[in-house]
């Protein structure tokens, strides 16, 4: 299975898994009347929408550059990740709103809590397995949208675990106020993940610089080549899984063009070996 096919398979697996989990949580939430289970169902619905976005993003981003998109389609992944972050934030705020109402005005959880416990247990196991696989593929392919989807599912693991513990405690103690309190704790975890994803992807959409660690690697590679007399600037941005880098290098004024070109090619290859999927433009200038 090649990398692009594996990315699409991972995104498709996430869609299927979320669809099953949503169905279970909705049924369990309606039967039990638990706000924490219903909140989890809403959370999983946002996971499902995010998975659909991810599948669309990895499909589009894998297409080669064309006349309308001469720099490729990598930004589709950043766009998908940013929307996913927004969905996570919306879900977190909605859960807090609903849980607060239940906490203030009160409500009753029905006796049929066993189905809710089963649904939460299944969701934890399924999301753990799927999210680990998504993280694996995201790391291998440097896919922003797959990473965001994996992070999305990871928050579902912790939130489902919290709801599961809450349902067990409610079954033992009979204290129904634990249900909305746990839902609010879950929402805080969800909001933290949402803001983190939105911040990272927005930085890419606005052409924020690549990490300082990457800049340092490039600087070290340049310094190791004694023929290069220095550099004016190093600029880099991220578009999906590709890092786009521009460098201005300084050479002796009497150096022949083919020698200069050969050194630039060598430098480009060394940077690609160190940073992975990169697109590099090198501009050569003579020293004064």
C-alpha positions as a Python dict, from the first residue, in 0.01 Angstrom:
ca = {
    (1, 'X'): (0, 0, 0),
    (2, 'X'): (158, 331, -107),
    (3, 'X'): (154, 634, 121),
    (4, 'X'): (-133, 820, -50),
    (5, 'X'): (-351, 507, -51),
    (6, 'X'): (-274, 448, 316),
    (7, 'X'): (-373, 808, 399),
    (8, 'X'): (-709, 761, 225),
    (9, 'X'): (-763, 425, 395),
    (10, 'X'): (-691, 580, 737),
    (11, 'X'): (-938, 862, 672),
    (12, 'X'): (-1203, 614, 552),
    (13, 'X'): (-1149, 394, 861),
    (14, 'X'): (-1204, 697, 1083),
    (15, 'X'): (-1537, 774, 908),
    (16, 'X'): (-1664, 418, 953),
    (17, 'X'): (-1557, 396, 1317),
    (18, 'X'): (-1720, 729, 1407),
    (19, 'X'): (-2048, 636, 1236),
    (20, 'X'): (-2080, 320, 1449),
    (21, 'X'): (-1986, 503, 1771),
    (22, 'X'): (-2238, 783, 1706),
    (23, 'X'): (-2520, 530, 1662),
    (24, 'X'): (-2435, 353, 1988),
    (25, 'X'): (-2404, 676, 2190),
    (26, 'X'): (-2728, 825, 2056),
    (27, 'X'): (-2924, 511, 2144),
    (28, 'X'): (-2761, 489, 2490),
    (29, 'X'): (-2813, 860, 2557),
    (30, 'X'): (-3183, 856, 2463),
    (31, 'X'): (-3253, 543, 2669),
    (32, 'X'): (-3065, 658, 2980),
    (33, 'X'): (-3136, 1033, 2956),
    (34, 'X'): (-2772, 1103, 3047),
    (35, 'X'): (-2646, 1449, 2937),
    (36, 'X'): (-2286, 1325, 2946),
    (37, 'X'): (-2367, 1043, 2701),
    (38, 'X'): (-2565, 1276, 2474),
    (39, 'X'): (-2275, 1523, 2490),
    (40, 'X'): (-2043, 1242, 2389),
    (41, 'X'): (-2274, 1161, 2097),
    (42, 'X'): (-2249, 1524, 1983),
    (43, 'X'): (-1871, 1507, 2028),
    (44, 'X'): (-1859, 1194, 1811),
    (45, 'X'): (-2077, 1366, 1550),
    (46, 'X'): (-1812, 1638, 1528),
    (47, 'X'): (-1553, 1359, 1497),
    (48, 'X'): (-1753, 1215, 1208),
    (49, 'X'): (-1774, 1551, 1028),
    (50, 'X'): (-1403, 1603, 1090),
    (51, 'X'): (-1328, 1259, 944),
    (52, 'X'): (-1527, 1343, 630),
    (53, 'X'): (-1331, 1668, 601),
    (54, 'X'): (-1005, 1477, 647),
    (55, 'X'): (-1094, 1229, 373),
    (56, 'X'): (-1172, 1519, 139),
    (57, 'X'): (-850, 1701, 237),
    (58, 'X'): (-612, 1407, 191),
    (59, 'X'): (-778, 1325, -143),
    (60, 'X'): (-742, 1681, -274),
    (61, 'X'): (-397, 1747, -126),
    (62, 'X'): (-255, 1439, -299),
    (63, 'X'): (-338, 1582, -642),
    (64, 'X'): (-41, 1725, -834),
    (65, 'X'): (3, 2094, -908),
    (66, 'X'): (-202, 2226, -1201),
    (67, 'X'): (-268, 2552, -1384),
    (68, 'X'): (-513, 2678, -1120),
    (69, 'X'): (-294, 2562, -828),
    (70, 'X'): (69, 2590, -945),
    (71, 'X'): (201, 2540, -590),
    (72, 'X'): (-3, 2223, -534),
    (73, 'X'): (-305, 2151, -314),
    (74, 'X'): (-138, 2115, 27),
    (75, 'X'): (-339, 2400, 183),
    (76, 'X'): (-650, 2180, 170),
    (77, 'X'): (-508, 1989, 465),
    (78, 'X'): (-449, 2308, 664),
    (79, 'X'): (-800, 2429, 584),
    (80, 'X'): (-946, 2096, 696),
    (81, 'X'): (-749, 2103, 1021),
    (82, 'X'): (-863, 2459, 1098),
    (83, 'X'): (-1229, 2370, 1041),
    (84, 'X'): (-1188, 2063, 1261),
    (85, 'X'): (-1048, 2281, 1538),
    (86, 'X'): (-1350, 2509, 1507),
    (87, 'X'): (-1587, 2211, 1526),
    (88, 'X'): (-1415, 2090, 1842),
    (89, 'X'): (-1447, 2436, 2005),
    (90, 'X'): (-1818, 2457, 1911),
    (91, 'X'): (-1887, 2112, 2059),
    (92, 'X'): (-1707, 2203, 2382),
    (93, 'X'): (-1908, 2523, 2428),
    (94, 'X'): (-2236, 2346, 2350),
    (95, 'X'): (-2166, 2071, 2605),
    (96, 'X'): (-2092, 2332, 2874),
    (97, 'X'): (-2421, 2508, 2794),
    (98, 'X'): (-2631, 2191, 2814),
    (99, 'X'): (-2454, 2055, 3121),
    (100, 'X'): (-2491, 2387, 3305),
    (101, 'X'): (-2866, 2384, 3241),
    (102, 'X'): (-2895, 2030, 3377),
    (103, 'X'): (-2682, 2119, 3680),
    (104, 'X'): (-2891, 2428, 3761),
    (105, 'X'): (-3242, 2295, 3692),
    (106, 'X'): (-3182, 1928, 3765),
    (107, 'X'): (-3298, 1614, 3582),
    (108, 'X'): (-3323, 1241, 3631),
    (109, 'X'): (-3110, 963, 3480),
    (110, 'X'): (-3312, 651, 3402),
    (111, 'X'): (-3212, 315, 3540),
    (112, 'X'): (-3095, 172, 3207),
    (113, 'X'): (-2731, 277, 3247),
    (114, 'X'): (-2570, -53, 3146),
    (115, 'X'): (-2610, 26, 2776),
    (116, 'X'): (-2437, 361, 2833),
    (117, 'X'): (-2147, 190, 3011),
    (118, 'X'): (-2112, -55, 2722),
    (119, 'X'): (-2128, 225, 2461),
    (120, 'X'): (-1857, 424, 2638),
    (121, 'X'): (-1635, 116, 2674),
    (122, 'X'): (-1669, 33, 2304),
    (123, 'X'): (-1597, 396, 2206),
    (124, 'X'): (-1279, 402, 2417),
    (125, 'X'): (-1138, 85, 2262),
    (126, 'X'): (-1237, 176, 1904),
    (127, 'X'): (-1107, 533, 1923),
    (128, 'X'): (-782, 423, 2084),
    (129, 'X'): (-707, 176, 1806),
    (130, 'X'): (-813, 409, 1522),
    (131, 'X'): (-638, 718, 1664),
    (132, 'X'): (-309, 526, 1711),
    (133, 'X'): (-325, 418, 1349),
    (134, 'X'): (-405, 773, 1234),
    (135, 'X'): (-112, 913, 1437),
    (136, 'X'): (114, 650, 1277),
    (137, 'X'): (9, 741, 922),
    (138, 'X'): (11, 1115, 999),
    (139, 'X'): (369, 1098, 1129),
    (140, 'X'): (484, 890, 833),
    (141, 'X'): (320, 1123, 577),
    (142, 'X'): (346, 1452, 776),
    (143, 'X'): (-29, 1499, 716),
    (144, 'X'): (-177, 1795, 906),
    (145, 'X'): (-539, 1686, 857),
    (146, 'X'): (-477, 1325, 963),
    (147, 'X'): (-296, 1450, 1272),
    (148, 'X'): (-588, 1681, 1355),
    (149, 'X'): (-831, 1392, 1310),
    (150, 'X'): (-619, 1167, 1533),
    (151, 'X'): (-604, 1440, 1797),
    (152, 'X'): (-981, 1477, 1767),
    (153, 'X'): (-1031, 1107, 1836),
    (154, 'X'): (-784, 1119, 2125),
    (155, 'X'): (-995, 1380, 2304),
    (156, 'X'): (-1290, 1144, 2258),
    (157, 'X'): (-1097, 870, 2440),
    (158, 'X'): (-1045, 1085, 2751),
    (159, 'X'): (-1395, 1227, 2743),
    (160, 'X'): (-1552, 881, 2698),
    (161, 'X'): (-1339, 750, 2984),
    (162, 'X'): (-1461, 1035, 3206),
    (163, 'X'): (-1823, 963, 3119),
    (164, 'X'): (-1771, 589, 3178),
    (165, 'X'): (-1629, 651, 3527),
    (166, 'X'): (-1914, 893, 3597),
    (167, 'X'): (-2183, 645, 3494),
    (168, 'X'): (-2028, 380, 3717),
    (169, 'X'): (-2014, 623, 4013),
    (170, 'X'): (-2373, 733, 3955),
    (171, 'X'): (-2481, 368, 3945),
    (172, 'X'): (-2306, 309, 4279),
    (173, 'X'): (-2388, 633, 4463),
    (174, 'X'): (-2709, 753, 4296),
    (175, 'X'): (-2572, 1112, 4279),
    (176, 'X'): (-2700, 1234, 3939),
    (177, 'X'): (-2523, 1574, 3970),
    (178, 'X'): (-2202, 1392, 3881),
    (179, 'X'): (-2329, 1352, 3525),
    (180, 'X'): (-2331, 1721, 3418),
    (181, 'X'): (-2017, 1793, 3621),
    (182, 'X'): (-1828, 1524, 3430),
    (183, 'X'): (-1974, 1659, 3104),
    (184, 'X'): (-1827, 2004, 3184),
    (185, 'X'): (-1484, 1852, 3261),
    (186, 'X'): (-1505, 1668, 2929),
    (187, 'X'): (-1589, 1996, 2754),
    (188, 'X'): (-1280, 2168, 2897),
    (189, 'X'): (-1059, 1888, 2757),
    (190, 'X'): (-1233, 1923, 2422),
    (191, 'X'): (-1187, 2303, 2414),
    (192, 'X'): (-815, 2274, 2490),
    (193, 'X'): (-765, 2036, 2197),
    (194, 'X'): (-973, 2256, 1967),
    (195, 'X'): (-776, 2573, 2038),
    (196, 'X'): (-445, 2387, 1995),
    (197, 'X'): (-543, 2249, 1653),
    (198, 'X'): (-686, 2583, 1534),
    (199, 'X'): (-371, 2770, 1639),
    (200, 'X'): (-134, 2537, 1453),
    (201, 'X'): (-336, 2517, 1131),
    (202, 'X'): (-411, 2891, 1127),
    (203, 'X'): (-36, 2954, 1145),
    (204, 'X'): (7, 2746, 827),
    (205, 'X'): (-286, 2911, 649),
    (206, 'X'): (-137, 3255, 723),
    (207, 'X'): (205, 3139, 597),
    (208, 'X'): (365, 3139, 939),
    (209, 'X'): (731, 3039, 952),
    (210, 'X'): (846, 2680, 979),
    (211, 'X'): (980, 2582, 1327),
    (212, 'X'): (1307, 2737, 1448),
    (213, 'X'): (1451, 2385, 1472),
    (214, 'X'): (1414, 2345, 1095),
    (215, 'X'): (1577, 2684, 1031),
    (216, 'X'): (1867, 2581, 1254),
    (217, 'X'): (1914, 2256, 1058),
    (218, 'X'): (1931, 2452, 732),
    (219, 'X'): (2180, 2700, 878),
    (220, 'X'): (2405, 2417, 997),
    (221, 'X'): (2398, 2253, 652),
    (222, 'X'): (2496, 2584, 489),
    (223, 'X'): (2781, 2641, 736),
    (224, 'X'): (2924, 2295, 669),
    (225, 'X'): (2988, 2390, 304),
    (226, 'X'): (3306, 2603, 296),
    (227, 'X'): (3249, 2720, -63),
    (228, 'X'): (2934, 2908, 41),
    (229, 'X'): (3035, 3248, 179),
    (230, 'X'): (2716, 3303, 375),
    (231, 'X'): (2347, 3369, 326),
    (232, 'X'): (2114, 3667, 333),
    (233, 'X'): (1793, 3502, 446),
    (234, 'X'): (1612, 3174, 499),
    (235, 'X'): (1234, 3176, 465),
    (236, 'X'): (1000, 2881, 509),
    (237, 'X'): (630, 2807, 531),
    (238, 'X'): (418, 2492, 549),
    (239, 'X'): (145, 2391, 303),
    (240, 'X'): (-14, 2065, 415),
    (241, 'X'): (262, 1808, 442),
    (242, 'X'): (511, 2008, 230),
    (243, 'X'): (755, 2268, 362),
    (244, 'X'): (827, 2544, 111),
    (245, 'X'): (1170, 2703, 163),
    (246, 'X'): (1348, 2998, 2),
    (247, 'X'): (1720, 3066, 57),
    (248, 'X'): (1953, 3338, -69),
    (249, 'X'): (2316, 3220, -74),
    (250, 'X'): (2636, 3420, -122),
    (251, 'X'): (2924, 3299, -346),
    (252, 'X'): (3256, 3437, -473),
    (253, 'X'): (3190, 3672, -769),
    (254, 'X'): (3429, 3477, -995),
    (255, 'X'): (3266, 3137, -939),
    (256, 'X'): (3140, 2974, -1260),
    (257, 'X'): (2765, 2928, -1300),
    (258, 'X'): (2776, 2549, -1334),
    (259, 'X'): (2979, 2519, -1012),
    (260, 'X'): (2735, 2741, -827),
    (261, 'X'): (2442, 2538, -962),
    (262, 'X'): (2604, 2210, -857),
    (263, 'X'): (2654, 2334, -500),
    (264, 'X'): (2291, 2451, -481),
    (265, 'X'): (2173, 2107, -595),
    (266, 'X'): (2390, 1940, -332),
    (267, 'X'): (2258, 2170, -63),
    (268, 'X'): (1899, 2105, -172),
    (269, 'X'): (1947, 1729, -149),
    (270, 'X'): (2099, 1753, 199),
    (271, 'X'): (1808, 1966, 323),
    (272, 'X'): (1555, 1719, 176),
    (273, 'X'): (1728, 1431, 354),
    (274, 'X'): (1708, 1619, 685),
    (275, 'X'): (1358, 1773, 662),
    (276, 'X'): (1168, 1526, 442),
    (277, 'X'): (899, 1659, 208),
    (278, 'X'): (1026, 2004, 106),
    (279, 'X'): (1016, 2233, -195),
    (280, 'X'): (1326, 2455, -215),
    (281, 'X'): (1408, 2765, -417),
    (282, 'X'): (1771, 2884, -389),
    (283, 'X'): (1881, 3225, -515),
    (284, 'X'): (2257, 3275, -558),
    (285, 'X'): (2422, 3618, -525),
    (286, 'X'): (2786, 3730, -543),
    (287, 'X'): (2957, 3863, -235),
    (288, 'X'): (3039, 4235, -246),
}
